[in-house]
Amino acid sequence: MPSYEDDLPRFEEFDTQVLGISVDSVHSHEAWQKSIGGVSYPLCSDFYPHGEVSEKYGVLRKNKDEPAYGASERALMIIDKEGIIQFIDVHPLDRQPDNEELFDVLRKL
């Protein structure tokens, strides 16, 4: 997520709000931000009721036999001003799309 911080001015050029959300607690978010030197965009905690937002977007890991049960998938979404998901990418923990892929989607909106 630091790459989003690095490209924040470019996201703002597209009138885009970068937002991070996970099922971790607020305390966990604060510790993570501190460990990477901070971020200037909002982080939201989907901690209680646990995973409610992640579940609504279909990215809550609900299979008890899978690793990281109860966590959310690593996912990127671009949601337009009407609330319609225009882009979704669910990816492994060690991979994320290049920001240029996101900018390509934003250019088309």
PyRosetta script that sets phi, psi and omega in degrees:
from pyrosetta import init, pose_from_sequence

init()
pose = pose_from_sequence("MPSYEDDLPRFEEFDTQVLGISVDSVHSHEAWQKSIGGVSYPLCSDFYPHGEVSEKYGVLRKNKDEPAYGASERALMIIDKEGIIQFIDVHPLDRQPDNEELFDVLRKL")
pose.set_psi(1, -17.1)
pose.set_omega(1, 174.4)
pose.set_phi(2, -60.2)
pose.set_psi(2, -26.9)
pose.set_omega(2, 179.2)
pose.set_phi(3, -65.4)
pose.set_psi(3, -29.0)
pose.set_omega(3, 176.4)
pose.set_phi(4, -68.8)
pose.set_psi(4, -39.3)
pose.set_omega(4, 176.7)
pose.set_phi(5, -60.9)
pose.set_psi(5, -44.4)
pose.set_omega(5, -180.0)
pose.set_phi(6, -61.0)
pose.set_psi(6, -35.4)
pose.set_omega(6, -177.0)
pose.set_phi(7, -100.8)
pose.set_psi(7, 12.7)
pose.set_omega(7, -177.0)
pose.set_phi(8, -53.5)
pose.set_psi(8, -43.2)
pose.set_omega(8, 178.0)
pose.set_phi(9, -59.8)
pose.set_psi(9, -35.7)
pose.set_omega(9, 178.2)
pose.set_phi(10, -68.7)
pose.set_psi(10, -40.4)
pose.set_omega(10, 176.2)
pose.set_phi(11, -61.6)
pose.set_psi(11, -40.7)
pose.set_omega(11, -179.2)
pose.set_phi(12, -64.3)
pose.set_psi(12, -30.4)
pose.set_omega(12, 176.7)
pose.set_phi(13, -60.2)
pose.set_psi(13, -27.1)
pose.set_omega(13, 178.6)
pose.set_phi(14, -95.1)
pose.set_psi(14, 14.5)
pose.set_omega(14, -178.9)
pose.set_phi(15, 55.0)
pose.set_psi(15, 45.8)
pose.set_omega(15, -174.8)
pose.set_phi(16, -111.8)
pose.set_psi(16, 136.9)
pose.set_omega(16, 174.3)
pose.set_phi(17, -100.7)
pose.set_psi(17, 116.1)
pose.set_omega(17, 173.2)
pose.set_phi(18, -81.0)
pose.set_psi(18, 135.7)
pose.set_omega(18, -177.2)
pose.set_phi(19, -145.7)
pose.set_psi(19, 131.9)
pose.set_omega(19, 175.1)
pose.set_phi(20, -105.1)
pose.set_psi(20, 140.6)
pose.set_omega(20, 177.5)
pose.set_phi(21, -143.0)
pose.set_psi(21, 138.9)
pose.set_omega(21, 175.1)
pose.set_phi(22, -152.1)
pose.set_psi(22, 169.5)
pose.set_omega(22, 179.7)
pose.set_phi(23, -80.9)
pose.set_psi(23, 2.4)
pose.set_omega(23, 178.9)
pose.set_phi(24, -72.3)
pose.set_psi(24, 159.5)
pose.set_omega(24, -179.9)
pose.set_phi(25, -74.8)
pose.set_psi(25, 164.4)
pose.set_omega(25, 176.1)
pose.set_phi(26, -57.9)
pose.set_psi(26, -42.6)
pose.set_omega(26, 178.9)
pose.set_phi(27, -58.9)
pose.set_psi(27, -42.2)
pose.set_omega(27, 178.4)
pose.set_phi(28, -63.7)
pose.set_psi(28, -42.0)
pose.set_omega(28, 177.3)
pose.set_phi(29, -60.4)
pose.set_psi(29, -44.2)
pose.set_omega(29, -179.6)
pose.set_phi(30, -62.5)
pose.set_psi(30, -43.0)
pose.set_omega(30, 179.4)
pose.set_phi(31, -65.0)
pose.set_psi(31, -42.2)
pose.set_omega(31, 179.2)
pose.set_phi(32, -62.9)
pose.set_psi(32, -46.6)
pose.set_omega(32, 178.8)
pose.set_phi(33, -57.2)
pose.set_psi(33, -44.2)
pose.set_omega(33, -179.6)
pose.set_phi(34, -62.7)
pose.set_psi(34, -39.3)
pose.set_omega(34, -177.0)
pose.set_phi(35, -65.9)
pose.set_psi(35, -24.8)
pose.set_omega(35, -179.8)
pose.set_phi(36, -106.6)
pose.set_psi(36, 6.0)
pose.set_omega(36, 178.8)
pose.set_phi(37, 89.9)
pose.set_psi(37, 11.2)
pose.set_omega(37, 175.2)
pose.set_phi(38, 92.8)
pose.set_psi(38, 160.8)
pose.set_omega(38, 172.4)
pose.set_phi(39, -136.5)
pose.set_psi(39, 153.0)
pose.set_omega(39, -177.3)
pose.set_phi(40, -103.2)
pose.set_psi(40, -0.3)
pose.set_omega(40, 176.7)
pose.set_phi(41, -101.8)
pose.set_psi(41, 158.5)
pose.set_omega(41, -176.1)
pose.set_phi(42, -67.9)
pose.set_psi(42, 143.6)
pose.set_omega(42, 169.7)
pose.set_phi(43, -116.4)
pose.set_psi(43, 130.8)
pose.set_omega(43, -178.6)
pose.set_phi(44, -112.3)
pose.set_psi(44, 139.8)
pose.set_omega(44, -179.8)
pose.set_phi(45, -99.7)
pose.set_psi(45, 118.8)
pose.set_omega(45, 177.5)
pose.set_phi(46, -97.9)
pose.set_psi(46, 41.8)
pose.set_omega(46, -170.5)
pose.set_phi(47, -80.4)
pose.set_psi(47, -42.3)
pose.set_omega(47, -178.5)
pose.set_phi(48, -144.0)
pose.set_psi(48, 129.6)
pose.set_omega(48, -7.5)
pose.set_phi(49, -63.6)
pose.set_psi(49, 133.8)
pose.set_omega(49, -167.8)
pose.set_phi(50, -52.0)
pose.set_psi(50, 117.7)
pose.set_omega(50, 172.0)
pose.set_phi(51, 71.2)
pose.set_psi(51, 16.0)
pose.set_omega(51, -176.3)
pose.set_phi(52, -59.7)
pose.set_psi(52, -45.0)
pose.set_omega(52, 179.6)
pose.set_phi(53, -69.6)
pose.set_psi(53, -44.7)
pose.set_omega(53, 178.8)
pose.set_phi(54, -58.2)
pose.set_psi(54, -40.5)
pose.set_omega(54, 179.0)
pose.set_phi(55, -65.1)
pose.set_psi(55, -42.6)
pose.set_omega(55, -180.0)
pose.set_phi(56, -62.3)
pose.set_psi(56, -31.1)
pose.set_omega(56, 178.7)
pose.set_phi(57, -92.6)
pose.set_psi(57, 4.4)
pose.set_omega(57, 173.9)
pose.set_phi(58, 75.2)
pose.set_psi(58, 24.9)
pose.set_omega(58, -177.5)
pose.set_phi(59, -122.1)
pose.set_psi(59, 14.0)
pose.set_omega(59, 175.7)
pose.set_phi(60, -83.1)
pose.set_psi(60, 128.8)
pose.set_omega(60, 178.8)
pose.set_phi(61, -77.8)
pose.set_psi(61, 107.7)
pose.set_omega(61, -174.2)
pose.set_phi(62, -108.6)
pose.set_psi(62, -3.3)
pose.set_omega(62, -179.4)
pose.set_phi(63, -83.3)
pose.set_psi(63, 111.1)
pose.set_omega(63, -176.7)
pose.set_phi(64, -62.8)
pose.set_psi(64, -19.9)
pose.set_omega(64, -179.2)
pose.set_phi(65, -88.0)
pose.set_psi(65, -7.7)
pose.set_omega(65, -179.0)
pose.set_phi(66, -93.6)
pose.set_psi(66, 153.3)
pose.set_omega(66, 174.2)
pose.set_phi(67, -62.2)
pose.set_psi(67, 151.1)
pose.set_omega(67, 176.6)
pose.set_phi(68, 63.2)
pose.set_psi(68, 34.3)
pose.set_omega(68, 175.5)
pose.set_phi(69, -54.4)
pose.set_psi(69, 134.0)
pose.set_omega(69, 178.6)
pose.set_phi(70, 89.9)
pose.set_psi(70, -9.3)
pose.set_omega(70, 175.7)
pose.set_phi(71, -89.8)
pose.set_psi(71, 171.9)
pose.set_omega(71, 174.4)
pose.set_phi(72, -98.5)
pose.set_psi(72, 152.5)
pose.set_omega(72, 174.8)
pose.set_phi(73, -63.6)
pose.set_psi(73, 159.5)
pose.set_omega(73, 168.9)
pose.set_phi(74, -79.3)
pose.set_psi(74, 114.5)
pose.set_omega(74, -175.9)
pose.set_phi(75, -143.0)
pose.set_psi(75, 145.3)
pose.set_omega(75, 172.4)
pose.set_phi(76, -116.9)
pose.set_psi(76, 137.3)
pose.set_omega(76, 177.1)
pose.set_phi(77, -135.1)
pose.set_psi(77, 143.0)
pose.set_omega(77, 169.6)
pose.set_phi(78, -114.7)
pose.set_psi(78, 119.6)
pose.set_omega(78, -177.8)
pose.set_phi(79, -115.3)
pose.set_psi(79, 126.6)
pose.set_omega(79, -177.0)
pose.set_phi(80, -78.4)
pose.set_psi(80, 178.3)
pose.set_omega(80, -175.1)
pose.set_phi(81, -68.0)
pose.set_psi(81, -14.4)
pose.set_omega(81, 175.5)
pose.set_phi(82, -91.6)
pose.set_psi(82, 0.2)
pose.set_omega(82, 179.0)
pose.set_phi(83, 85.7)
pose.set_psi(83, 14.1)
pose.set_omega(83, -178.9)
pose.set_phi(84, -95.5)
pose.set_psi(84, 130.1)
pose.set_omega(84, 178.0)
pose.set_phi(85, -71.2)
pose.set_psi(85, 119.2)
pose.set_omega(85, -179.3)
pose.set_phi(86, -99.7)
pose.set_psi(86, -17.5)
pose.set_omega(86, -177.5)
pose.set_phi(87, -156.9)
pose.set_psi(87, 137.4)
pose.set_omega(87, 173.2)
pose.set_phi(88, -143.2)
pose.set_psi(88, 136.3)
pose.set_omega(88, 176.8)
pose.set_phi(89, -137.2)
pose.set_psi(89, 113.0)
pose.set_omega(89, 174.1)
pose.set_phi(90, -101.2)
pose.set_psi(90, 126.0)
pose.set_omega(90, -171.7)
pose.set_phi(91, -140.7)
pose.set_psi(91, 161.5)
pose.set_omega(91, 178.2)
pose.set_phi(92, -62.4)
pose.set_psi(92, 159.3)
pose.set_omega(92, -177.5)
pose.set_phi(93, -57.5)
pose.set_psi(93, -30.3)
pose.set_omega(93, -175.6)
pose.set_phi(94, -93.7)
pose.set_psi(94, 11.3)
pose.set_omega(94, -178.1)
pose.set_phi(95, -139.6)
pose.set_psi(95, 145.0)
pose.set_omega(95, 169.0)
pose.set_phi(96, -148.0)
pose.set_psi(96, 150.9)
pose.set_omega(96, -180.0)
pose.set_phi(97, -61.8)
pose.set_psi(97, 150.0)
pose.set_omega(97, 173.2)
pose.set_phi(98, -64.4)
pose.set_psi(98, 142.5)
pose.set_omega(98, 180.0)
pose.set_phi(99, -56.6)
pose.set_psi(99, -27.8)
pose.set_omega(99, 178.8)
pose.set_phi(100, -60.6)
pose.set_psi(100, -33.7)
pose.set_omega(100, 176.3)
pose.set_phi(101, -62.6)
pose.set_psi(101, -40.5)
pose.set_omega(101, 178.4)
pose.set_phi(102, -67.0)
pose.set_psi(102, -41.6)
pose.set_omega(102, 179.3)
pose.set_phi(103, -64.3)
pose.set_psi(103, -34.9)
pose.set_omega(103, 176.2)
pose.set_phi(104, -60.8)
pose.set_psi(104, -42.4)
pose.set_omega(104, 178.2)
pose.set_phi(105, -65.5)
pose.set_psi(105, -45.3)
pose.set_omega(105, -178.4)
pose.set_phi(106, -62.7)
pose.set_psi(106, -35.6)
pose.set_omega(106, 178.8)
pose.set_phi(107, -61.6)
pose.set_psi(107, -30.5)
pose.set_omega(107, -176.8)
pose.set_phi(108, -83.3)
pose.set_psi(108, -13.2)
pose.set_omega(108, -178.8)
pose.set_phi(109, -82.3)
pose.dump_pdb("model.pdb")
